[in-house]
Amino acid sequence: MYQPGELVVYGTTGVCRVEGVERPALPGTDREREYYLLKPLWQDGVIYAPVDSEKVPMRPVISRQEAEELIDRIPSMEVEAWRAPTLQALAQHYQSAVRSHDCADLVALTMSIYQKRRQAEAQNRRLGMVDERYQKQAERLLFGELSAALGIPYDQVVPYIARRVEEREKGT
Protein backbone atom coordinates (compact mmCIF):
# COMPACT_ATOMS: atom_id res chain seq x y z
CA MET A 1 0.00 0.00 0.00
CA TYR A 2 1.30 3.43 -0.94
CA GLN A 3 1.68 6.05 1.76
CA PRO A 4 0.79 9.76 1.69
CA GLY A 5 3.60 11.75 0.07
CA GLU A 6 4.80 8.93 -2.19
CA LEU A 7 5.05 9.52 -5.91
CA VAL A 8 3.44 6.95 -8.21
CA VAL A 9 2.85 6.58 -11.92
CA TYR A 10 -0.89 6.17 -12.44
CA GLY A 11 -1.90 4.75 -15.81
CA THR A 12 -1.54 7.24 -18.63
CA THR A 13 -2.11 10.16 -16.27
CA GLY A 14 1.54 10.05 -15.28
CA VAL A 15 3.16 10.99 -11.99
CA CYS A 16 0.84 11.61 -9.05
CA ARG A 17 1.44 12.29 -5.38
CA VAL A 18 -0.50 10.10 -2.97
CA GLU A 19 -2.33 12.65 -0.84
CA GLY A 20 -4.05 10.09 1.35
CA VAL A 21 -6.13 6.95 1.65
CA GLU A 22 -9.79 7.43 2.44
CA ARG A 23 -13.35 6.27 1.97
CA PRO A 24 -14.86 9.23 0.12
CA ALA A 25 -18.55 10.01 0.27
CA LEU A 26 -18.83 10.64 -3.46
CA PRO A 27 -21.49 9.46 -5.87
CA GLY A 28 -20.39 6.27 -7.59
CA THR A 29 -17.89 5.22 -4.93
CA ASP A 30 -18.26 2.24 -2.65
CA ARG A 31 -18.25 3.46 0.97
CA GLU A 32 -16.74 0.15 2.07
CA ARG A 33 -13.75 0.50 -0.23
CA GLU A 34 -10.55 2.45 0.40
CA TYR A 35 -9.36 4.84 -2.29
CA TYR A 36 -6.06 6.57 -2.92
CA LEU A 37 -6.47 10.31 -3.27
CA LEU A 38 -4.00 11.12 -6.05
CA LYS A 39 -2.89 14.59 -7.13
CA PRO A 40 -1.31 14.62 -10.61
CA LEU A 41 1.93 16.64 -10.60
CA TRP A 42 1.61 17.99 -14.13
CA GLN A 43 -2.10 18.66 -14.46
CA ASP A 44 -5.04 19.94 -12.45
CA GLY A 45 -7.56 17.88 -10.52
CA VAL A 46 -7.55 14.90 -8.19
CA ILE A 47 -8.11 11.21 -8.79
CA TYR A 48 -9.79 8.69 -6.50
CA ALA A 49 -8.33 5.28 -7.32
CA PRO A 50 -9.48 2.14 -5.50
CA VAL A 51 -6.62 0.74 -3.43
CA ASP A 52 -7.45 -2.82 -4.48
CA SER A 53 -8.05 -2.15 -8.18
CA GLU A 54 -5.88 -3.65 -10.89
CA LYS A 55 -7.84 -1.97 -13.69
CA VAL A 56 -5.49 1.01 -14.01
CA PRO A 57 -1.79 0.18 -13.47
CA MET A 58 -0.03 2.03 -10.68
CA ARG A 59 3.63 1.72 -9.75
CA PRO A 60 6.31 3.68 -7.89
CA VAL A 61 8.29 6.30 -9.82
CA ILE A 62 11.68 4.97 -10.93
CA SER A 63 14.67 5.84 -8.77
CA ARG A 64 17.21 8.53 -9.59
CA GLN A 65 19.76 5.80 -10.35
CA GLU A 66 17.35 4.02 -12.74
CA ALA A 67 16.63 7.35 -14.48
CA GLU A 68 20.33 8.13 -14.93
CA GLU A 69 21.06 4.60 -16.19
CA LEU A 70 18.21 4.91 -18.70
CA ILE A 71 19.52 8.25 -19.95
CA ASP A 72 23.03 6.80 -20.22
CA ARG A 73 21.66 4.00 -22.47
CA ILE A 74 20.03 6.42 -24.92
CA PRO A 75 23.03 6.81 -27.27
CA SER A 76 23.34 3.05 -27.68
CA MET A 77 19.64 2.46 -28.33
CA GLU A 78 19.01 1.53 -31.94
CA VAL A 79 15.54 2.57 -33.00
CA GLU A 80 13.93 2.74 -36.40
CA ALA A 81 10.98 4.82 -37.53
CA TRP A 82 8.01 2.50 -37.18
CA ARG A 83 5.57 2.35 -40.06
CA ALA A 84 2.26 0.53 -40.39
CA PRO A 85 -0.10 -0.26 -43.27
CA THR A 86 -2.97 1.61 -41.57
CA LEU A 87 -3.35 4.46 -39.11
CA GLN A 88 -5.20 2.10 -36.78
CA ALA A 89 -2.27 -0.33 -36.75
CA LEU A 90 0.13 2.56 -36.14
CA ALA A 91 -1.98 3.84 -33.24
CA GLN A 92 -2.19 0.33 -31.74
CA HIS A 93 1.59 -0.06 -31.93
CA TYR A 94 2.16 3.30 -30.25
CA GLN A 95 -0.55 2.64 -27.68
CA SER A 96 1.06 -0.64 -26.65
CA ALA A 97 4.33 1.19 -25.94
CA VAL A 98 2.53 3.88 -23.91
CA ARG A 99 0.48 1.32 -21.98
CA SER A 100 3.56 -0.75 -21.11
CA HIS A 101 4.27 1.94 -18.50
CA ASP A 102 7.97 1.32 -19.06
CA CYS A 103 10.32 4.27 -19.41
CA ALA A 104 12.62 2.44 -21.84
CA ASP A 105 9.63 1.79 -24.13
CA LEU A 106 8.73 5.49 -23.95
CA VAL A 107 12.30 6.47 -24.88
CA ALA A 108 12.24 4.07 -27.83
CA LEU A 109 8.85 5.40 -28.94
CA THR A 110 9.91 9.05 -28.80
CA MET A 111 13.18 8.30 -30.59
CA SER A 112 11.32 6.35 -33.28
CA ILE A 113 8.87 9.17 -33.90
CA TYR A 114 11.65 11.77 -33.79
CA GLN A 115 13.47 9.81 -36.50
CA LYS A 116 10.25 9.66 -38.51
CA ARG A 117 9.88 13.44 -38.12
CA ARG A 118 13.40 14.04 -39.45
CA GLN A 119 12.70 11.81 -42.45
CA ALA A 120 9.47 13.65 -43.17
CA GLU A 121 11.13 17.06 -42.89
CA ALA A 122 13.90 15.94 -45.26
CA GLN A 123 11.14 15.31 -47.82
CA ASN A 124 9.42 18.64 -47.02
CA ARG A 125 6.52 16.77 -45.44
CA ARG A 126 4.82 17.01 -42.09
CA LEU A 127 4.62 14.33 -39.47
CA GLY A 128 1.23 12.61 -39.28
CA MET A 129 -1.31 13.46 -36.59
CA VAL A 130 -1.15 9.99 -35.00
CA ASP A 131 2.64 10.29 -34.71
CA GLU A 132 2.33 13.81 -33.25
CA ARG A 133 -0.26 12.77 -30.68
CA TYR A 134 1.67 9.76 -29.41
CA GLN A 135 4.98 11.60 -29.37
CA LYS A 136 3.45 14.28 -27.14
CA GLN A 137 1.86 11.69 -24.86
CA ALA A 138 5.04 9.61 -24.58
CA GLU A 139 7.18 12.69 -23.90
CA ARG A 140 4.71 13.97 -21.28
CA LEU A 141 4.80 10.62 -19.44
CA LEU A 142 8.56 10.12 -19.81
CA PHE A 143 9.65 13.65 -18.96
CA GLY A 144 7.20 13.81 -16.05
CA GLU A 145 8.63 10.66 -14.52
CA LEU A 146 12.24 11.68 -15.16
CA SER A 147 11.53 15.06 -13.59
CA ALA A 148 10.18 13.39 -10.46
CA ALA A 149 12.96 10.77 -10.33
CA LEU A 150 15.77 13.27 -10.85
CA GLY A 151 14.25 15.98 -8.67
CA ILE A 152 14.46 18.62 -11.38
CA PRO A 153 11.81 20.87 -12.93
CA TYR A 154 9.87 19.38 -15.84
CA ASP A 155 11.19 21.99 -18.28
CA GLN A 156 14.78 21.06 -17.37
CA VAL A 157 14.49 17.39 -18.32
CA VAL A 158 15.36 17.76 -22.02
CA PRO A 159 18.43 19.97 -21.34
CA TYR A 160 19.50 17.53 -18.59
CA ILE A 161 19.26 14.57 -20.98
CA ALA A 162 21.15 16.45 -23.71
CA ARG A 163 23.89 17.49 -21.28
CA ARG A 164 24.29 14.01 -19.81
CA VAL A 165 24.36 12.31 -23.24
CA GLU A 166 26.94 14.85 -24.47
CA GLU A 167 29.11 14.30 -21.38
CA ARG A 168 28.94 10.52 -21.85
CA GLU A 169 29.89 10.80 -25.52
CA LYS A 170 32.88 13.02 -24.69
CA GLY A 171 33.98 10.54 -22.05
CA THR A 172 34.11 7.62 -24.47
C-alpha positions as CSV (number, residue, x, y, z in Angstrom):
1,M,0.0,0.0,0.0
2,Y,1.3,3.4,-0.9
3,Q,1.7,6.0,1.8
4,P,0.8,9.8,1.7
5,G,3.6,11.7,0.1
6,E,4.8,8.9,-2.2
7,L,5.1,9.5,-5.9
8,V,3.4,6.9,-8.2
9,V,2.9,6.6,-11.9
10,Y,-0.9,6.2,-12.4
11,G,-1.9,4.7,-15.8
12,T,-1.5,7.2,-18.6
13,T,-2.1,10.2,-16.3
14,G,1.5,10.1,-15.3
15,V,3.2,11.0,-12.0
16,C,0.8,11.6,-9.0
17,R,1.4,12.3,-5.4
18,V,-0.5,10.1,-3.0
19,E,-2.3,12.6,-0.8
20,G,-4.0,10.1,1.3
21,V,-6.1,6.9,1.6
22,E,-9.8,7.4,2.4
23,R,-13.4,6.3,2.0
24,P,-14.9,9.2,0.1
25,A,-18.6,10.0,0.3
26,L,-18.8,10.6,-3.5
27,P,-21.5,9.5,-5.9
28,G,-20.4,6.3,-7.6
29,T,-17.9,5.2,-4.9
30,D,-18.3,2.2,-2.7
31,R,-18.2,3.5,1.0
32,E,-16.7,0.1,2.1
33,R,-13.7,0.5,-0.2
34,E,-10.6,2.5,0.4
35,Y,-9.4,4.8,-2.3
36,Y,-6.1,6.6,-2.9
37,L,-6.5,10.3,-3.3
38,L,-4.0,11.1,-6.0
39,K,-2.9,14.6,-7.1
40,P,-1.3,14.6,-10.6
41,L,1.9,16.6,-10.6
42,W,1.6,18.0,-14.1
43,Q,-2.1,18.7,-14.5
44,D,-5.0,19.9,-12.4
45,G,-7.6,17.9,-10.5
46,V,-7.5,14.9,-8.2
47,I,-8.1,11.2,-8.8
48,Y,-9.8,8.7,-6.5
49,A,-8.3,5.3,-7.3
50,P,-9.5,2.1,-5.5
51,V,-6.6,0.7,-3.4
52,D,-7.5,-2.8,-4.5
53,S,-8.1,-2.1,-8.2
54,E,-5.9,-3.6,-10.9
55,K,-7.8,-2.0,-13.7
56,V,-5.5,1.0,-14.0
57,P,-1.8,0.2,-13.5
58,M,0.0,2.0,-10.7
59,R,3.6,1.7,-9.8
60,P,6.3,3.7,-7.9
61,V,8.3,6.3,-9.8
62,I,11.7,5.0,-10.9
63,S,14.7,5.8,-8.8
64,R,17.2,8.5,-9.6
65,Q,19.8,5.8,-10.3
66,E,17.4,4.0,-12.7
67,A,16.6,7.3,-14.5
68,E,20.3,8.1,-14.9
69,E,21.1,4.6,-16.2
70,L,18.2,4.9,-18.7
71,I,19.5,8.3,-20.0
72,D,23.0,6.8,-20.2
73,R,21.7,4.0,-22.5
74,I,20.0,6.4,-24.9
75,P,23.0,6.8,-27.3
76,S,23.3,3.0,-27.7
77,M,19.6,2.5,-28.3
78,E,19.0,1.5,-31.9
79,V,15.5,2.6,-33.0
80,E,13.9,2.7,-36.4
81,A,11.0,4.8,-37.5
82,W,8.0,2.5,-37.2
83,R,5.6,2.3,-40.1
84,A,2.3,0.5,-40.4
85,P,-0.1,-0.3,-43.3
86,T,-3.0,1.6,-41.6
87,L,-3.3,4.5,-39.1
88,Q,-5.2,2.1,-36.8
89,A,-2.3,-0.3,-36.8
90,L,0.1,2.6,-36.1
91,A,-2.0,3.8,-33.2
92,Q,-2.2,0.3,-31.7
93,H,1.6,-0.1,-31.9
94,Y,2.2,3.3,-30.3
95,Q,-0.5,2.6,-27.7
96,S,1.1,-0.6,-26.6
97,A,4.3,1.2,-25.9
98,V,2.5,3.9,-23.9
99,R,0.5,1.3,-22.0
100,S,3.6,-0.7,-21.1
101,H,4.3,1.9,-18.5
102,D,8.0,1.3,-19.1
103,C,10.3,4.3,-19.4
104,A,12.6,2.4,-21.8
105,D,9.6,1.8,-24.1
106,L,8.7,5.5,-24.0
107,V,12.3,6.5,-24.9
108,A,12.2,4.1,-27.8
109,L,8.9,5.4,-28.9
110,T,9.9,9.1,-28.8
111,M,13.2,8.3,-30.6
112,S,11.3,6.4,-33.3
113,I,8.9,9.2,-33.9
114,Y,11.6,11.8,-33.8
115,Q,13.5,9.8,-36.5
116,K,10.2,9.7,-38.5
117,R,9.9,13.4,-38.1
118,R,13.4,14.0,-39.4
119,Q,12.7,11.8,-42.4
120,A,9.5,13.6,-43.2
121,E,11.1,17.1,-42.9
122,A,13.9,15.9,-45.3
123,Q,11.1,15.3,-47.8
124,N,9.4,18.6,-47.0
125,R,6.5,16.8,-45.4
126,R,4.8,17.0,-42.1
127,L,4.6,14.3,-39.5
128,G,1.2,12.6,-39.3
129,M,-1.3,13.5,-36.6
130,V,-1.1,10.0,-35.0
131,D,2.6,10.3,-34.7
132,E,2.3,13.8,-33.3
133,R,-0.3,12.8,-30.7
134,Y,1.7,9.8,-29.4
135,Q,5.0,11.6,-29.4
136,K,3.4,14.3,-27.1
137,Q,1.9,11.7,-24.9
138,A,5.0,9.6,-24.6
139,E,7.2,12.7,-23.9
140,R,4.7,14.0,-21.3
141,L,4.8,10.6,-19.4
142,L,8.6,10.1,-19.8
143,F,9.6,13.7,-19.0
144,G,7.2,13.8,-16.0
145,E,8.6,10.7,-14.5
146,L,12.2,11.7,-15.2
147,S,11.5,15.1,-13.6
148,A,10.2,13.4,-10.5
149,A,13.0,10.8,-10.3
150,L,15.8,13.3,-10.9
151,G,14.2,16.0,-8.7
152,I,14.5,18.6,-11.4
153,P,11.8,20.9,-12.9
154,Y,9.9,19.4,-15.8
155,D,11.2,22.0,-18.3
156,Q,14.8,21.1,-17.4
157,V,14.5,17.4,-18.3
158,V,15.4,17.8,-22.0
159,P,18.4,20.0,-21.3
160,Y,19.5,17.5,-18.6
161,I,19.3,14.6,-21.0
162,A,21.2,16.4,-23.7
163,R,23.9,17.5,-21.3
164,R,24.3,14.0,-19.8
165,V,24.4,12.3,-23.2
166,E,26.9,14.9,-24.5
167,E,29.1,14.3,-21.4
168,R,28.9,10.5,-21.8
169,E,29.9,10.8,-25.5
170,K,32.9,13.0,-24.7
171,G,34.0,10.5,-22.1
172,T,34.1,7.6,-24.5
